[in-house]
Amino acid sequence: MRELPERPNAEFAAWDGASVVIFDTETAEARNFGPGNLWLPAFGGDYLVYTSEEHEVYLVDLRTMEKQYLARGLIAYFLGDTHVVINPGDNAFYAVSVDKRERVELADLSTPLLRSMVEQRWGGAFQAKWADERFEIRLVEKAQAVCEGSGVEQRACLAEVSSKWLIEDVLTGEVKLAFQANKVEPAGPAEIVIATTPLCSEAGQLRDCHDVLANLEAQNPSPSGQAAVEGTTNIFLVDLTTGDATFVATATYNAATGRWPMNWPLVANKDYVAWTESYCGEPRGATRIYDRATGEITELNTSEWLVLADGRLGLGEQGATAVIDPATLEYLAVLPELAGVSWSRDLDYAAVGQGFGRGSVCD
């Protein structure tokens, strides 16, 4: 086990709670654009988009930190790197191209990737992820649409729905893979990382942990009698062009009645796979970093929520507040304590502003 160094003091002044601020982690400089809101995704390509208190939409060029007026709107977010989607106030959303500043109706977006993104926007967030800007990674069904009610019945529904995945080539419409898994995320080029359905021991046999938890709740429905199970899931890297799977590691899946299915971070790219075992479980596990070049796994003396970019690993829920080098564990950037931080894809720029609050990842 390696010890994560003590976190240094933040390189930036505390946020005022109202303004849109961009933090440049390369120069340790912050730029304040006055009161405004951020929506997700706030970053696209070389730009940030935000809305002012006067309901004006601005683009900020990250290369110059100059802002440019785009349109009037209550909500604005990036669709890929090329378009900004705007709600002018009547929920008649439309898109504006970043390069030509031309208005485009969402139904008229022509590229397969953008059409896929429009289809997978649900309740203010994307319900899918994309690998190589080509492969759509999504659940077969949307949990919000099919899982109603509460209690063990709803949890059983969520566990079932959230285990059925499709990988589709948006250019051809071909379904590349259909399978069951606990988690699926983009990895390296034309790759995904998956965690298999967690298995727990019951009466000497291995069963789906969620079935075991459902049985425990049926036997003891009292919320005061919370029970935990100890399970495992296997992590694999999968090549989307060949379907070949490469084993990475076995991770713990320690969930408790009343608190399943469990959320935990799993991230990957061409260099690393990182995860925190049983992040929302009992007990919470350690953060681990798998170096794909050496095959070595580094276990840290901490449990962190994770995001990953080339050579940068972000730590923290509701948007990372610190970035480390996954090879040396050296801190590369530290922000003041914030909720709702947005990051550029390369983790070079962070931004904060007003907007809807984000709940805990374990709620």
C-alpha positions in Angstrom: 0.0 0.0 0.0 1.3 3.5 -0.9 0.4 6.5 1.1 -1.1 9.5 -0.7 0.8 12.6 0.4 -0.9 15.1 2.5 -3.0 17.4 0.4 -1.4 20.8 -0.1 -3.3 24.0 0.4 -5.5 25.2 -2.4 -3.7 27.2 -5.1 -6.7 29.5 -5.6 -8.7 31.9 -3.5 -12.1 30.7 -2.1 -15.1 30.9 -4.4 -17.6 33.7 -3.7 -20.5 31.3 -4.2 -22.1 33.2 -7.1 -19.6 33.9 -9.9 -18.5 31.8 -12.8 -14.8 31.2 -12.2 -12.3 29.3 -14.4 -9.3 27.7 -12.7 -6.3 27.2 -15.0 -4.3 24.4 -13.3 -1.3 24.8 -15.5 -0.7 28.5 -14.6 -2.5 28.4 -11.2 -4.5 31.4 -12.3 -8.2 32.0 -11.8 -10.5 34.2 -14.0 -13.8 35.5 -12.6 -16.6 36.3 -15.1 -19.2 37.6 -12.7 -22.4 36.0 -11.5 -23.7 33.2 -13.6 -24.7 29.5 -14.0 -22.9 26.5 -15.3 -24.7 23.5 -16.8 -23.3 20.1 -17.8 -21.3 19.6 -19.9 -19.8 23.1 -19.5 -16.7 22.4 -21.5 -16.3 21.5 -25.1 -13.1 21.6 -27.2 -11.3 24.9 -26.4 -14.4 26.6 -24.8 -16.5 26.9 -21.7 -20.1 27.9 -21.9 -22.1 29.7 -19.2 -25.2 31.8 -18.7 -25.2 35.2 -16.9 -27.7 36.5 -14.4 -29.2 38.5 -17.3 -29.9 35.2 -19.1 -27.2 35.8 -21.7 -25.1 32.8 -23.0 -21.4 33.3 -23.3 -18.5 31.3 -24.7 -15.1 31.6 -23.1 -12.1 30.8 -25.3 -9.8 28.9 -23.0 -6.7 29.9 -25.1 -7.3 33.7 -24.5 -9.8 33.7 -21.6 -11.9 36.1 -23.7 -15.7 35.8 -23.5 -18.0 36.1 -26.5 -21.7 36.6 -26.5 -23.6 33.8 -28.1 -27.4 34.2 -27.5 -30.0 34.7 -24.9 -30.9 31.7 -22.8 -31.7 30.2 -19.4 -29.7 27.0 -19.9 -26.7 26.2 -22.2 -24.5 23.2 -22.4 -22.1 21.5 -24.8 -23.2 18.8 -27.2 -19.9 17.2 -28.1 -17.2 19.7 -28.9 -18.9 21.4 -31.9 -22.3 22.6 -30.7 -23.9 24.4 -27.7 -27.5 23.5 -26.8 -29.6 26.5 -25.6 -33.0 26.7 -23.8 -34.2 30.3 -24.6 -36.7 30.0 -21.7 -39.6 28.1 -23.3 -37.9 24.7 -23.4 -37.7 25.0 -27.2 -34.1 23.8 -27.1 -31.9 24.4 -30.2 -28.2 24.2 -31.0 -25.6 26.7 -32.1 -22.4 25.6 -34.0 -19.3 26.9 -32.2 -17.3 27.6 -35.4 -19.9 29.4 -37.5 -22.3 30.5 -34.8 -25.2 29.2 -36.8 -28.5 28.1 -35.2 -29.5 24.5 -35.9 -32.7 22.8 -34.8 -31.9 19.6 -32.8 -33.9 17.5 -35.2 -31.6 18.8 -38.1 -28.3 17.8 -36.5 -26.7 15.6 -39.2 -23.8 13.8 -37.6 -24.5 10.3 -36.1 -22.6 11.2 -32.9 -24.6 14.4 -32.3 -27.9 12.6 -33.1 -26.9 9.9 -30.6 -26.2 12.5 -27.9 -29.6 14.2 -28.5 -31.4 10.9 -28.1 -29.5 10.0 -24.9 -30.1 13.3 -23.1 -32.6 12.7 -20.2 -33.4 14.8 -17.2 -30.5 17.2 -17.7 -27.8 14.6 -18.1 -26.5 12.2 -20.7 -27.6 8.7 -20.2 -24.9 7.2 -22.3 -21.2 7.6 -22.8 -19.1 7.5 -26.0 -15.8 5.8 -26.9 -13.8 7.2 -29.8 -16.7 9.5 -30.5 -18.2 6.5 -32.3 -19.3 3.8 -29.9 -22.4 4.5 -27.8 -22.3 2.8 -24.3 -25.7 2.7 -22.8 -28.2 0.7 -20.8 -30.9 -1.1 -22.7 -33.6 0.7 -20.7 -33.7 4.0 -18.8 -34.2 3.3 -15.1 -36.2 6.5 -14.6 -38.7 5.3 -17.1 -39.3 1.8 -15.8 -38.5 1.6 -12.1 -41.2 3.2 -10.0 -42.3 2.7 -6.4 -39.8 2.4 -3.5 -38.2 -0.1 -1.2 -36.9 -3.5 -2.2 -39.0 -3.8 -5.3 -37.6 -0.6 -6.7 -34.1 -1.6 -5.8 -34.5 -5.0 -7.5 -35.8 -3.2 -10.6 -32.9 -0.8 -10.6 -30.4 -3.6 -10.2 -31.9 -5.5 -13.1 -32.2 -2.5 -15.5 -28.7 -1.2 -14.7 -27.1 -4.5 -15.5 -28.2 -4.8 -19.2 -25.9 -3.0 -21.6 -25.5 -2.3 -25.3 -22.5 -1.0 -27.2 -23.6 0.4 -30.6 -21.6 1.8 -33.5 -23.4 5.2 -34.1 -21.9 5.3 -37.7 -23.5 2.1 -38.8 -26.2 1.5 -36.2 -24.7 -2.0 -35.6 -24.9 -3.3 -32.1 -21.4 -4.5 -31.3 -22.0 -6.0 -28.0 -25.0 -6.8 -25.7 -24.2 -8.2 -22.2 -24.8 -8.0 -18.5 -22.4 -6.2 -16.2 -22.3 -4.1 -13.1 -20.4 -1.1 -14.6 -19.2 -0.1 -18.1 -17.0 2.9 -19.0 -14.9 4.0 -21.9 -11.2 3.0 -21.8 -8.5 3.3 -24.4 -9.1 3.7 -28.2 -12.0 1.4 -29.2 -12.0 -0.1 -25.7 -14.3 -0.3 -22.7 -13.7 -1.4 -19.2 -16.3 -3.5 -17.5 -17.0 -4.9 -14.0 -19.0 -8.1 -14.0 -22.2 -8.8 -12.1 -21.2 -9.0 -8.5 -21.4 -12.4 -6.8 -22.0 -13.2 -3.2 -22.1 -16.4 -1.2 -25.4 -17.7 0.0 -25.9 -21.1 1.5 -22.5 -22.2 0.1 -23.3 -21.1 -3.4 -22.4 -18.0 -5.4 -25.4 -15.9 -6.4 -26.0 -12.4 -7.8 -25.4 -10.1 -4.8 -28.6 -8.2 -5.5 -30.6 -11.4 -5.2 -28.9 -12.1 -1.9 -29.7 -8.6 -0.7 -33.3 -8.9 -1.8 -33.7 -12.2 0.2 -32.2 -10.6 3.3 -34.6 -7.7 3.1 -37.5 -10.1 2.6 -36.5 -12.0 5.8 -35.9 -8.8 7.8 -37.8 -5.9 6.4 -37.1 -3.6 9.4 -34.8 -0.7 8.3 -33.1 -0.9 11.7 -31.8 -4.4 11.0 -29.4 -3.5 8.2 -27.3 -6.3 7.0 -24.2 -6.3 4.7 -23.0 -8.9 2.1 -19.5 -9.5 0.9 -19.1 -10.0 -2.8 -16.7 -9.6 -5.7 -16.7 -8.4 -9.2 -14.1 -8.9 -11.9 -12.7 -6.0 -14.0 -11.9 -6.5 -17.7 -10.7 -4.4 -20.6 -12.7 -5.2 -23.8 -11.6 -4.5 -27.3 -14.6 -3.3 -29.3 -13.2 -4.3 -32.6 -12.5 -7.9 -31.7 -14.5 -8.5 -28.6 -11.4 -9.8 -26.8 -11.4 -9.3 -23.0 -8.3 -8.9 -20.8 -8.6 -9.5 -17.1 -7.4 -6.6 -14.8 -8.4 -7.5 -11.2 -11.0 -8.7 -8.8 -12.7 -6.0 -6.7 -14.8 -6.2 -3.6 -18.5 -5.4 -3.7 -19.7 -5.0 -0.1 -23.2 -3.7 -0.2 -25.9 -3.4 2.5 -29.6 -3.9 2.6 -31.5 -0.7 1.9 -28.5 0.7 0.1 -28.2 -1.2 -3.2 -27.4 -1.2 -6.1 -24.2 0.4 -5.0 -22.3 3.2 -6.7 -18.5 3.1 -7.1 -16.0 4.7 -9.4 -14.3 2.8 -12.3 -12.3 4.8 -14.8 -9.8 3.9 -17.5 -7.8 5.1 -20.5 -4.9 3.8 -22.6 -2.5 4.0 -19.7 -4.4 3.2 -16.5 -7.4 1.6 -14.9 -8.4 3.0 -11.5 -11.2 2.2 -9.1 -12.3 2.5 -5.5 -13.8 -0.8 -4.1 -17.2 -0.6 -2.5 -17.0 3.2 -2.4 -20.6 3.4 -1.2 -20.5 0.1 0.6 -19.8 -1.2 4.0 -16.9 -1.2 4.7 -15.6 1.2 2.0 -12.6 -0.1 0.2 -9.3 1.4 -1.0 -8.5 3.3 -4.2 -6.4 1.2 -6.7 -4.5 2.2 -9.8 -3.6 -0.4 -12.4 -0.6 0.5 -14.7 -1.4 -1.0 -18.1 2.2 -0.9 -19.2 3.6 -2.8 -16.2 0.6 -4.7 -15.0 1.2 -3.5 -11.5 -1.6 -2.4 -9.1 -1.0 0.4 -6.6 -3.3 0.4 -3.6 -3.7 3.8 -1.9 -4.4 4.5 1.8 -7.5 6.4 0.8 -11.0 6.0 -0.7 -11.7 8.5 -3.4 -14.2 9.2 -6.1 -12.2 9.3 -9.4 -12.0 10.9 -12.9 -9.2 10.2 -15.3 -7.4 11.9 -18.2 -4.0 11.3 -19.8 -1.5 11.5 -16.9 -4.0 13.0 -14.5 -6.3 11.5 -11.9 -8.9 13.6 -10.3 -10.1 13.0 -6.7 -13.4 14.1 -5.2 -17.2 13.8 -5.5 -19.4 16.4 -7.3 -16.4 17.3 -9.4 -12.8 16.6 -8.4 -11.1 19.2 -6.1 -7.6 17.8 -6.5 -5.6 16.2 -9.4 -2.6 13.9 -8.9 -0.1 12.2 -11.2 -1.2 8.5 -11.1 2.4 7.3 -11.5 4.1 9.4 -8.9 1.1 10.4 -6.7 2.3 14.0 -6.8 -0.4 16.7 -6.5 -0.7 18.6 -9.8 -3.6 20.9 -8.8 -5.6 21.6 -5.7 -8.9 23.7 -5.7 -10.7 25.3 -2.8 -13.4 23.0 -1.4 -16.3 23.3 -3.9 -19.5 21.5 -4.8 -20.4 21.1 -8.4 -17.0 21.5 -10.1 -16.9 21.0 -13.9 -13.7 19.9 -15.6 -12.3 20.1 -19.2 -11.7 16.7 -20.7 -7.9 16.9 -20.1 -8.4 18.1 -16.5 -6.4 21.2 -17.3 -9.2 23.6 -16.6 -11.9 23.5 -13.8 -14.9 25.8 -13.5 -17.5 26.6 -10.9 -20.7 28.6 -11.0 -24.3 28.7 -9.8 -26.6 25.9 -10.9 -28.6 22.9 -9.7 -26.9 21.2 -6.8 -25.6 17.7 -7.1 -26.4 15.1 -4.5 -23.9 12.7 -3.0 -23.0 9.9 -5.3 -24.0 7.5 -2.6 -27.6 8.9 -2.2 
